[in-house]
Structure formats: structure tokens, C-alpha cells
């Protein structure tokens, strides 16, 4: 029994190390809580198969060859793991599906929104402070902050990827799904009464949420309405960190794992990717205090009936601006040296994150590509040999 347990720990430790080599990381802890999370999500055979997947999409035949599995067995396992949100799948119309590894956050964890239970939520709550790497996030964040629509002054220079309304007009298909962070916190007896359906996905991410039954398809106007509700509820808009985002989340400082962690730092402004920040004209402030409850970072305080703004805590979300009755709070564009570098797409963003975490380099990329090409050739050759053997008369 002890030997079996030791073997099980080895399998999940291998998977943990594999996930830590992916862009988002999966660091170890002294008490091994990360292994508990993996045991709850993956069976041992699934853990072994996941360790053999890479960031290069590959067909079932290639994965089966690499894992030493029959192709039909591999196909069943891959589909099951995809439905469980443990791996990614790219399935263009008329072509064979291809499977690839998924990082833990943002990735595997967000797909578990319908598989949560109190034990899993408790384990994740203990793990989040370790999972969040402030230095890596500062250099290559997975999310960025854009202002709510009403806070954008028409005279303010705004790039297309910095405005939610402009962003969604570049998209054709929309899927709204529940926020896993808000669901976690409610299950734990905490959190807020913000809207549960608060995550908008596009592309492959939206396809998974739709096909798995987690999300529902909506039109562009419904998304615009959600942005308005998010503004009224005091939610921060956080798209994936690319000029062509795959999702936008409507987040609060009491539920969102990222914002809750950022709040624990003395200078959240130094960690977020945000092109704007708030500026206060003290002489125009009447001390109404409306903005205090809307700031998710505690950047605003009320002293002698006048609001004080701590610029080191402002993340440029615009929530204080959109409801300021006198216009004392306004957004301004940060100087060019402080402007975040926004990758063109998610692939570039993930590579940048992996590079900054020193988990990838030219030699590893070349090795991964070479291994994939080798396995594609050998798996194809094996299939041809089997076909010839089958056709030969007995």
C-alpha cells in the first residue's frame, strides 16, 4: 500500500513539474497542496498522458504513439480529458482534431467551474498565494486592465485594444460563462453578490465553454449590456493580455484571485498592465465618497471631507471616474515609458510569459518541434506498416 501511494505521488509530482514548465507555471509547496489539487482533477492514467503533451497541437495518432497506447484508447482518453477541461483541443472544420497541453492558470483551473466542491476550493485558496509570481506577472502578466466605457473621455487617446466596446466589435462569436472566482468564494461563504455570469470568451476558449455546457452563446449587444452591469456593480474589466484577446473577465477585488492577491501588495500599480491611471483634482472634490466603495484596490481614502488618491494603488480601471459627480476624478494616459507592452496575440503572450519565467528558450523550442516532427513521422510509419500487415493474406 505504501509503495502504491509512493508511485501515485511520483505520477502527480511528474505532472506538477510538467505544468510548471508551461508558461503559467505550477510551483511546488512545502505541504504539497498542489498535488492534492491534481489528484482531485486527474486520474493516474490521465496524469501520465498529460505529461506527454506539449504546446504543439498533435493528432491522436501522434499522442498514441508517444504514450505507447492503442489509437482508439488514446482517442477516448483525450476526448474525456478535454471534456474535463484538462487539455486543449483545436478542431478546424473538416480536419482531424489536435490536442495540446493546457497551463494550469489561466487554463485548466478556469475550466473547472462546474466541478468545484468545498475541498477543491479550500485547496485552491491555500495554493493561490504561492501560484501568483509577482516578478513574472510584472514582466509578463496574463491579464491586463482596461477602463470601463463610461470613464473614457472622448478627448483621451485610446488604442483599439484598450477599449472594451472597440474590442468586441472585432469579434463575431461570444460566449458568456460563470466566473469561477465568484463561484469559489460563494462556496466558501465569502465574496459578493456581483453577477455570476461575468466571463466573455471568444475563439477556442469560447468553443470549449459552449460545447461543454458551461457557457451560453450571446450576441454583441448582450455583451455590451454586461459591460454596463459590470460598471454599475463596480467590476474591473480584465481581458487576456494581447491585442487580440480570447476572453474578457469582469472582476471584483473580493472574489478575483488575481485582484485579491494584488491587493495584498503595497503598490499594485507596479504589477498590472494598464495604459491609464486616475488623476484627482482636489479642488473639484465635494467629498461625497461614492468612489471609495468602487475602488477595488483601496486607492482612495476620505480625509477632511476630501478624497485622497494613492497613485501606487491605482490600476486604471476607471470605476471611480464613471460615477464621480463633479468630474474631480479623470483618467489620463501614462507616459510612454510606463505603457505596458501588449503582445499581438495569445500565442505570443504565452511565449513571452514562458520566456520571462525562464521556462523556455531557443534550444527547448527547437527540441520540442524536433520531437513532434519525429513522432509524427514514426506514428505515420507505424500506421502504414499495420495497414500493410492487415492487407496481407493469412
C-alpha positions, -999 to +999 in steps of 0.1 A: +000+000+000+029+024+009+046+015-024+014+023-044+010+056-026+046+065-034+041+056-070+009+077-071+028+107-056+055+102-083+029+104-111+014+136-097+048+151-090+058+145-126+026+162-137+032+191-114+068+195-128+054+193-163+028+220-156+055+242-140+074+241-173+044+256-191+041+294-194+018+300-164+038+278-140+028+255-112+052+259-083+057+234-055+047+240-019+061+225+013+028+208+022+021+195-013-013+211-016-008+214-054-006+176-056-039+173-038-054+196-064-041+174-092-053+142-076-088+157-075-087+166-112-067+139-129-069+101-127-034+085-127-037+074-163-048+109-173-019+124-154+006+101-172-009+111-206-009+148-198+028+147-191+034+136-227+015+165-243+033+197-254+022+232-265+023+219-301-011+207-312-009+170-323-033+144-336-045+113-317-022+091-337+009+110-327-001+112-290-009+074-290+025+066-304+043+087-279+024+072-250+025+037-262-013+034-264-037+020-289-051+048-310-087+042-300-077+041-263-058+074-267-087+089-286-111+081-258-088+094-231-081+126-249-117+134-255-125+127-219-097+149-207-108+177-230-144+175-217-130+177-182-111+208-191-077+192-185-062+197-220-068+219-251-082+208-284-081+225-318-106+211-343-109+230-375-139+220-397-131+191-419-097+183-402-087+158-375-087+173-340-054+181-325-046+181-287-021+200-267-012+207-231-030+234-211-014+255-185-030+255-150-039+292-148-052+307-169-064+274-183-072+242-165-085+258-134-110+281-151-125+251-169-133+235-136-161+260-128-187+232-129-166+206-110-160+226-078-165+212-044-156+226-009-124+205-006-111+216-040-120+252-033-101+251+001-070+236-016-070+262-043-075+290-017-043+278+001-024+275-032-032+309-049-007+329-029+021+305-040+008+303-076+009+341-081+045+350-091+047+388-087+080+392-105+068+372-135+035+389-135+051+423-135+072+414-166+046+394-185+011+395-170-016+371-183-043+397-179-044+435-183-068+462-171-088+484-195-112+512-184-150+508-182-167+525-211-182+555-193-148+565-178-132+572-213-132+608-221-137+614-259-106+636-259-085+608-243-062+590-269-073+553-267-059+525-289-084+499-302-073+471-278-077+494-248-115+499-251-139+471-244-165+484-269-140+485-297-126+451-288-158+432-291-166+448-325-136+429-338-152+396-327-181+376-343-189+349-317-195+354-280-199+330-251-208+341-216-199+317-187-199+318-149-170+333-131-151+306-112-136+330-087-170+343-077-184+308-075-154+297-054-159+325-029-196+319-026-190+282-020-166+292+008-191+316+023-173+348+012-174+370-018-201+394-031-234+395-049-219+405-082-233+389-114-222+353-117-222+352-155-192+376-159-168+360-183-169+366-220-149+342-243-141+342-280-124+317-303-112+282-290-119+292-253-155+302-261-159+269-281-149+248-251-172+267-227-201+263-252-195+226-261-190+216-225-223+232-215-206+257-191-214+288-212-241+300-235-239+319-268-249+355-268-249+384-293-228+415-292-255+437-276-258+412-247-220+416-241-224+454-242-252+451-216-229+430-194-203+457-196-229+482-183-239+459-155-203+454-146-198+492-144-228+496-121-216+467-099-181+481-097-163+453-116-129+457-133-126+447-170-096+424-175-090+409-210-063+384-217-030+402-223-029+405-261-042+430-287-065+401-299-078+388-266-096+354-262-116+365-232-126+394-210-134+390-173-155+413-151-137+411-118-141+423-082-114+427-055-133+404-031-135+373-054-110+375-083-079+355-074-056+380-092-072+412-078-074+397-043-037+389-044-027+422-059-045+440-030-020+424-006+009+443-023+017+479-013+020+490-049-005+471-071+001+498-099+036+484-104+023+449-112-006+455-135-006+461-173-027+493-176-023+522-200-042+546-179-044+558-143-067+581-124-059+618-116-076+638-089-084+675-089-088+680-052-105+714-056-134+699-075-140+671-050-171+675-027-162+646-005-193+626-015-174+593-011-191+574-039-157+564-053-145+548-021-167+518-024-160+513-061-122+512-060-111+475-059-076+483-047-082+507-018-065+535-037-090+561-024-095+574+012-116+602+026-098+628+048-113+661+060-142+656+035-118+654+006-108+622-013-071+613-013-057+592-042-028+568-037-014+566-072+007+535-062-026+515-058-045+527-089-048+502-116-065+524-141-099+506-143-119+539-144-146+528-119-141+559-097-142+581-128-175+568-142-195+578-111-177+610-100-205+636-100-181+666-103-155+652-126-128+656-100-115+621-110-104+616-145-083+591-164-050+602-180-027+582-203+005+571-186+038+584-200+053+562-228+079+546-206+051+533-183+030+520-211+026+482-210+039+462-239+008+443-252+016+412-273-002+408-307-019+375-299-022+348-272+005+326-287+030+355-284+018+364-250+022+328-237+057+326-252+066+359-236+054+346-202+074+314-205+105+334-215+102+358-186+098+328-162+129+312-178+109+281-187+116+283-224+144+292-248+155+286-284+170+252-276+139+239-259+116+252-286+138+235-312+138+203-292+100+203-288+095+209-325+120+182-334+104+157-311+070+164-325+082+160-361+099+128-352+068+113-335+046+124-364+069+106-389+072+074-367+035+073-359+027+076-396+052+049-405+037+026-378+002+031-392+013+023-427+031-009-415-001-020-396-022-013-427+001-035-449+001-063-424-037-062-422-040-064-460-016-094-464-033-127-468-031-151-438 
